Amino acid sequence: MKDVDKDNNAVNGSGFLTRSGEDGPSSNWIECFPAPFANQLAEIRSRKRFRYEKRGKLAQLNVSETERHIRDNAAVAADVQFVHDPYEAEAGYPADPSHALATGVPEIGAGPEAELIGDLFLDCILEIIDAVAD
């Protein structure tokens, strides 16, 4: 997640919104990899297709609770769904069976309703993890 406040190192809601030209924010199903959590996280990091920013964060969410929370609390009808979207191996990248997209998420800058949806994602964070391992 790129949207981290540089002053207090906190995640902000716009990090969960769709960026221009994307189908939706990317996510990963940690359950695609064997436990423990440290192994699942290492697998996700090793299969990423972009460079994590030094101050970047990963947020752990419960998918069904997040979808429900947004549906129940958004100011306008919101149909946010996490859709499994695995990547095949290509161009020097390994396959990523854990990749998913959050569909129905508005774009950054789409107004106060979009900002609210980003903030509703924040309500659902179970854990925040540094994107770059120590």
C-alpha positions as MATLAB code, in Angstrom:
seq = 'MKDVDKDNNAVNGSGFLTRSGEDGPSSNWIECFPAPFANQLAEIRSRKRFRYEKRGKLAQLNVSETERHIRDNAAVAADVQFVHDPYEAEAGYPADPSHALATGVPEIGAGPEAELIGDLFLDCILEIIDAVAD';
ca = [
       0.000    0.000    0.000;
       1.517    3.277   -1.123;
      -0.714    5.666    0.778;
       1.138    5.972    4.050;
       1.277    9.272    5.942;
       4.937   10.259    6.030;
       4.519   12.150    9.331;
       3.014    9.370   11.434;
       3.609    6.268    9.240;
      -0.143    5.494    9.234;
      -2.095    3.944    6.368;
      -4.764    6.164    4.821;
      -7.981    5.071    3.140;
      -7.041    6.157   -0.379;
      -4.579    3.266   -0.469;
      -7.546    0.929   -0.832;
      -9.115    2.801   -3.761;
      -8.714    2.006   -7.452;
      -5.941    3.827   -9.274;
      -6.581    5.303  -12.715;
      -6.194    2.645  -15.419;
      -6.595   -0.304  -13.039;
      -9.494   -2.750  -12.748;
      -9.322   -2.563   -8.972;
      -6.871   -2.696   -6.100;
      -4.763   -5.863   -5.989;
      -4.813   -8.125   -3.008;
      -3.622  -11.602   -2.074;
      -5.305  -14.621   -0.498;
      -2.810  -15.667    2.162;
      -4.549  -19.030    2.465;
      -3.128  -20.022   -0.942;
       0.158  -20.712    0.829;
       0.876  -23.017    3.761;
       1.011  -21.611    7.289;
       2.582  -20.217    9.372;
       1.793  -16.568    8.611;
       5.494  -15.678    8.174;
       5.740  -18.248    5.370;
       2.542  -16.984    3.714;
       3.860  -13.429    3.818;
       7.246  -14.485    2.381;
       5.462  -16.259   -0.501;
       3.395  -13.158   -1.294;
       6.458  -10.913   -1.192;
       8.434  -13.263   -3.444;
       5.706  -13.238   -6.135;
       4.970   -9.503   -6.284;
       5.061   -7.857   -9.709;
       5.981   -4.374   -8.596;
       8.500   -2.836   -6.255;
       7.328   -2.218   -2.702;
       8.092    1.264   -1.445;
      10.439    1.378    1.523;
       7.686    2.811    3.756;
       4.960    0.711    2.109;
       2.550   -1.349    4.170;
       0.511   -4.493    3.691;
      -2.858   -4.722    5.406;
      -4.478   -7.955    6.497;
      -8.276   -7.986    6.131;
     -11.040  -10.547    6.550;
     -12.622  -10.585    3.095;
     -16.232  -11.413    3.967;
     -16.266   -9.001    6.933;
     -14.803   -6.217    4.770;
     -17.354   -6.750    1.991;
     -20.198   -6.751    4.543;
     -18.911   -3.690    6.422;
     -18.653   -1.631    3.229;
     -22.041   -2.807    1.943;
     -23.718   -1.970    5.255;
     -22.048    1.409    5.854;
     -21.347    3.077    2.505;
     -23.283    6.288    1.831;
     -24.196    5.008   -1.648;
     -24.747    1.475   -2.882;
     -21.363   -0.251   -2.984;
     -20.767   -3.748   -4.296;
     -17.155   -4.333   -3.293;
     -16.106   -7.922   -3.901;
     -12.765   -9.672   -3.739;
     -12.355  -11.813   -6.861;
      -9.682  -14.492   -7.193;
      -7.452  -13.461  -10.135;
      -4.345  -15.684  -10.122;
      -1.379  -14.685  -12.267;
       0.353  -17.167  -14.555;
       4.163  -17.174  -14.664;
       5.400  -14.665  -17.257;
       8.302  -12.367  -18.190;
      10.545  -13.400  -15.335;
       7.784  -13.439  -12.724;
       6.691  -16.626  -10.958;
       3.032  -17.652  -10.945;
       0.988  -16.054   -8.183;
      -1.950  -18.257   -7.224;
      -2.861  -15.839   -4.421;
      -3.548  -12.727   -6.518;
      -7.040  -11.233   -6.282;
      -8.754   -7.973   -7.226;
     -11.139   -5.892   -5.175;
     -13.857   -5.032   -7.689;
     -16.493   -2.343   -7.318;
     -14.024   -0.035   -5.553;
     -14.228    3.604   -6.735;
     -11.223    5.477   -8.104;
      -9.059    7.796   -6.051;
     -10.423   11.330   -6.372;
     -13.976   10.230   -7.172;
     -15.398   12.329   -4.334;
     -16.491   11.994   -0.725;
     -18.345    8.707   -1.280;
     -15.122    7.146   -2.569;
     -13.178    8.527    0.389;
     -15.736    6.998    2.748;
     -15.274    3.583    1.141;
     -11.513    3.902    1.623;
     -12.100    4.755    5.277;
     -14.440    1.779    5.651;
     -11.590   -0.462    4.480;
      -9.473    1.056    7.279;
     -12.080   -0.057    9.826;
     -11.517   -3.665    8.744;
      -7.733   -3.900    9.101;
      -6.708   -6.827   11.282;
      -2.976   -6.159   11.078;
      -0.593   -3.788    9.302;
       2.707   -5.257    8.167;
       5.770   -3.559    6.645;
       5.811   -4.362    2.925;
       9.598   -4.621    2.908;
      10.900   -7.267    5.272;
      13.520   -6.226    7.806;
];
